[in-house]
Amino acid sequence: MLAGKDKTNTLLIVFGFPASPQIALEQRNLGFMDQRQALTWVTKNIRAFGGDPSKVTVFGESSGGYSVKQLLANPPSPLQFRAAIMQSQALGDQGDGDKSWAALADDLGCNSTTSGISQLECMRSSPADQIRAILNSGTLGFPPAVDNKTNNGNFEAAINAHTVANVPILLGTNADEGTVLTSVMPDSQILLQNFLGNDTHSQALARAAYPHDATEKELKSRIVTDYLYTCTTSAIANVLNDANYKVWRYYFNASFPNTQPFPGAGAWHTSEISLVFGTYPRNYMTTPQQIELSKFMQHSWASFAKDPERGPGWTMIEGGKEDLQVIGANGTSWGQPASIESVEDICSVYSPAIRIGGL
């Protein structure tokens, strides 16, 4: 919470990342600039709430995890945090900002204005509700611009150059990230082509790794989960470890009837958030496992924030046999050490393509 009348908001989609050619590249990532301003506010004001500005941990989920990654890759100076948590951070931000901007401008009638105003002026004068309606009815994506100021186009290169903030990092993914994302994805073969390019051998290996009787929806879900989340996080963790960063990794694999958006969603994308914050529904479907698992996760995340150097309570990634913490699997209400290989056999197929893009 912020004091008095002060508040911080983060601009999203086109409002936060406008891809207008009339806006200078270094001025496009307004959403990231908002986040940095919020960190500055915390640094200046947290003592008034009994806090310590030298003990800030930044963390986020999904696009928030991506934001944390970019804070790490492009750290403010002086550094305003001492640890970072990335939950379900995907490979890059999907979408073509230039094409989406042009399409939105066309829908708003701003591509050929007759009033003498520029396209950008026309867009700025359009009602926000009208813009939101267009965005909600389509699949336009507005990823952050690579400005090398707030957004680095090659995280692996930044790691190897040791320009990534040298702070302890906790990161992880969910077992079934893709189940809630398949409705906006193309079919599985096109997904593999998009991810692996013209490498038909790797495409065949990837397809063979999944059950032959899997439905198209199941197949899309597994491909999205593995490529965009599990294997991307694996690659990031491995490169960070090779560069001697302190990294802890988890794999969330629990599901509960009172948080399932539909039957069979599993440990879907963002489903761990309510357990981390303890905001899951309390009703007749709440289970003892859910209650205790939430306590475990809250304790682990809080332990990491309190003393990042000691970690969340499990083994740091060091190339050992049980460097992964599997959380909530098989009805348990705690984490269990496991080998990283147990959840990422497919990554040997996907990792080369993932690393070409620089993570």
N, C-alpha and C positions, 0 to 999 in steps of 0.2 A: 504494500500500500504506500502511496505517496502522501506527503503532508499537505494539509490545508487544501488549497485549490490547485496545487500542482498535479499534473498527471502526465503519463507517457503513453503514447499509442504508437503502434507500428503499422505503417501503410503497407498494404498487400496488393497482389496482382498488378494491374496496370496503374493503380494509384501509387504503388510503391516502387514499381520497376517499369516506368514508361519507356518504350523503345523508339521514341520519336527521333528521327534524324535531325530535328531542329534543337534537340537537347544535347549538350556536350556529353561525351561518354562518361566523364568523371562526375557528372551531376545526375546520372540516371538512377542510381541505386539508393533511392530515398528511404526504402525500408531498412536497409543496412545502416544508413546514417541515423535513422531513428533509434535503432538498437544501441549504437555507440553513444548517442546523446543520453539514453537511459542509463548506461553504465557510468557516464560522467556525473549524472544526477546522484546515483548511488554513492559514488566516491565522495561527493561533496556533502551529502546529507545523511548517510546511514548512521553516523555517530549519534544523531539526534534520536535514533530509535534503539540505542544501545548496541548498535552493530560496529563492526570493525572493517573499514574500507580495504584493509590489507588481507582480508579473508573472504573474498568474493569468489563464488563458484558460478560459472555460467553453464546453463544447460538448456537443451531444447529437444523436441521430438519432430521427426519428419523434416519439413522445411526449416523448423527451428533447429534441428540437428545440423542441417546444412549451414544455417546461419552461424552456429557455433564453430563449424569447421572453417568458415571464412574468417571468423574472429581470430582463430588460431593461426591461419595462414597469413593474415594481414593484421597483426596485433597492434592495438593502439599504443602510443608511447607518450607517457609511461604506461606500463602494463597495468590494467585495471581489474585483473582477476588472477587467481592463483591455481585454479583447477577448472576442468571442463568435462561436461557429460554430453555425449551424443547418442540419442535414442533413435533408432530406425532412420538413420541418415542415409539417403539413397544416393545413387551415382548421379551427380549433377542435378540440375533442375531441368525437367523435360519441357520441350516447347521451343518454338521459333519466335522470338520476340518481334523481329522485323515483320514477319508475315502476319502475326497476330495484330500488331499495331495497324498495319494497312487494312486488314479485314475489319477491325473495329472502326477505323476511320470511315470506311466505306459504308458500314451499317449506320453510322451517325450522319452520313451525308457530308462528310468533311474532306473527301478526296477531290472534290471539284467545287469549291465554294465560289459563289458569284458575288459575295458581299465585299470582296477585297481583303478579307482577313486570311491569315495563314491557316494551314491545316491544324497546327498546334493551338492557335487561338480558338479555332472552331471546336476542337476537342475540349479545351478548358471551359468553354462556355456551355457545353452540353450538360444537361441535368445528370447528377450522379446516379439517381434512380434509374434513368434510362440506360446508362452505361452498365450498371449492375445487372439489369434485366438481360442485356445482351450477353454478358459474361456468364450468367447463370443458365442461359439457354444453349450454350455451345461448349466447345472444348478449346477455347483460345488459351494459350499459355504465355506467361510473361516472365521468363527466367531473368535472374540478375545479369547485368552486363559485365563482361570481363574487363574491368577497368584497372586491374592491378593496384588498386588502392583499397577497395573494400571487398573485392572478389578476385581471387586468383584462379586462372584457368588451368593450373597444373599443380594440384596439392602435393603430389609425389615429388615433383621438382623442388617445391618449397621445403618439404621435409628433408630431402637430401642436402639442400643448401643450408639447413638449420635456421631458416628464417621463420619457421613455425614456432610459436611461443612454447618454451620449454617448461610445461606444467604437466602434472599428472592428469591422465585422461581415462575416463570410464566410458565405454561404448558397447553397444549391443543391438540386437534385432529380435524380432518375433518370429515364431516358427511358421506362421501362415500370413505373412504381410499381404500377399497378393489377393486373398479371397475377396476383399472389398474393393479391389481396384480393377477387376477384369472387365467390368461393363464399359470402360472407356478405352480398352485396349483392343488392337487388331487381333486377328486369329494367331494361333501359336506359331505357324510357319513364318508368318510375316514378322512376328516378334523375334524369332531366331535370326531371321535375315537382318532385321534392324540392329540387333545386338552383335551379331557375329560377321556381318558383311557378306562377302562372297565366299567365305570359307565353308564350303559345303561339307568338308570332312568334319569340322567341328560341329556344324549343324546336325549332322547324322549322329555324332557321339552324344550330343546333348539330348536329342530325341530318344536315343536308345537308353539313356540313363533313367527315364521315367517309365512307369508301368505302361505296357502296351495297350491296356484296356482303360486307361484314364480318359475321362470325358474331356471335351475341348475346354470347358471351364476349369476343370482341375489342372489340366496341362498349362493353361495360361497362368493360373495362380502360382504354380510351382516355378515356372520360368521367371516370372516377375519377382517372386520372393527370392529366388536364388541369385539371379543376375543383378538386380538393382539393389538388393539389401544384404543378404548373407555373404555373398562372395565379394561385394564391394567393401563391406565392413572388414572381412577377413584380410583383404589386400591392404587396407589402411592400417589395420592393427599390425600386420607383419612388417610393413615398411617403417612404421613408427618404432617398433621394437628393434628392427635392424639399425635404426639411427639412435638407439639408446634412450628413447623416451619411455617414461613409466606408463604402462597401459594395462588396464583391466578390462576383460570382456565378459559379457553375459549373453545368454540365449533364452528368451522368455518363451515358455511352452505350456501355458495354462489357459483354460477357457471355462466360462461359467454361464449358466443359463440366463442369468439376469443382465448379462452384458452382451449377449449374442445378437447382432443385427438381423441374422437369419440362421436357420439350422445349418450346422456344418461350417460355420465361419472360422472356428478354431481360434488360434492366437493371432487375431487379425491386426492389421496396421492401426496403431494407436491404442490398442486394447489394454496395454499395460499402464497407461497414464492414470486411470482411476485407482489402480492399486498403489502406484507411487505416491499419489496425493491422498489416498484414503477416501476418495469421493465415489466409490462404487455404490450402486443402489442398495439400500438396506430394506429388504422386503422378505416375503416368505420364501423366495428362491435363493436368498443369500446362504452360502455354505460355510461350514467351519473352515474348510481349506482356504476359501476366499478371504476370510477375516484374518487368519494367521499368515497367509502369504503376503497380504498387504502390509502387515506389521513387519514382516521380514524385509520387504523391499524398502519400506520407509526407513527402517533402521540402517539398511545397507547404504542407501543414498545419503542419508544424514551423516553416517560415519565417514563416508568419503568427503563430504563437504567440510566436516569438522577437522579432519586430519587427512588431507589428500595423499600425503607421503606414505601413509600406512594402508591406504586403499579402502575398499568397501567391505573387506572381511574375507576375501578369497585370494587365491594365488595370482600374482601378476604374470602377464605373458612373458615367458622367458625361454620358450622353445621346449618346454617340458611336455609330458604326456597328458597332463590334466590341467591345462591352462584356461579352460573354459568353465564358466559357472552356468549350469543349466537350471533355470528357475521355474519351479512349479510343475515339472514333468511327472507323469504317472500319479497324479493326485497328491503330490507332496506339497507341503506348505513352507518349503525352504529351497535353498539352492544346493545343487550337487556338483562336485567337480567331474569333468568329463574331458575327453580328448577333443581337440578342435576338429579333428578329422571325422568325428562321429556325426557332424552336422553339415559337412561341406565337401563331400566326395566329388560333387559336380564342379567344384571351383577350379579344378585343374583344367577343365575345358573352357570355363568362362574367364578366368583371371587374365590371360594374355590380352584379350580384347578389352577388358576393363582397364587394364593398366596403360593401354595405348592412349586413352583419353586423359591420363594423368590423375585419375581418381577424383 
